[in-house]
């Protein structure tokens, strides 16, 4: 594989069964950089493309592991959720829900942008 173009990164990553997080770890680049690169919102430096290309080559050649759930295993059957009973939330869940409910609309939009 020659050095790939920034516009091809997402396609190669998906073909190899890598998550964005895993590729960012292997290539030693930030998740933000990789996400913006894949969305076409960031023109990467040459060394960034080189790192990503090298990481993808290592995965393709088997020198770096692909996530086990991505490409190497069959999907598992999910158990149906119980039809009745209370939903149990941890203290962390309750804290996050409380914080989100107290946010302004602009803060909620910013949070969603960060997640996506």
GIBEL-V415450 format. One record per backbone hydrogen bond with DSSP energy under -1.0 kcal/mol. CO is the residue of the C=O (numbers start at 0). NH is the residue of the N-H. Records with the same first field share a line. If there is no record, write none. Layout:
CO->NH / NH
This chain:
4->7
5->8
7->11
8->12
9->13
10->14
11->15
12->17
18->22
19->23
20->24
21->25
22->26
23->28
29->33
30->34
31->35
32->36
33->37
34->38
35->40
36->39
44->48
45->49
46->50
47->51
48->52
49->53
50->54
51->55
52->56
53->57
54->58
55->59
56->60
57->62 / 63
58->61
66->70
89->93
90->94
91->95
92->96
93->97
94->98
95->99
96->100
97->101
99->102
103->107
104->108
105->109
106->110
107->111
108->112
109->113
110->114
111->115
